[in-house]
Amino acid sequence: MYQLLLVIGIALAPPAFAAAFPIDVELGPGASEVSVSSTDLINIAALRLVSHAAVPLRCQATFVNGPERPLPRRVRLQPGEEAVLTHEFMREIIRIRVSIDCAPE
């Protein structure tokens, strides 16, 4: 439910929040069948993953912001399914780096 409210809040956010900080996404070799879109809202980074694979995938996204400890977010995607992964940061954000890797089950 929280993720749904976050997506609605992001969609309705004023344009001033749309370019708060850059999000660099790096896809690993296993994530070639996943499309990714990113957005931010104040100090929360959000990724929308969509699976284009014919088999279920286990994906991991690792959010990195400078000195904070990188925390992975894991999700299982069925073929054609989409998921939203979010991470809230406690410090000032200059740039977010996210690495995504997926493997078939």
Order of alpha helices (4+ residues) and beta strands (2+ residues): alpha-alpha-beta-beta-beta-beta-beta-beta-beta
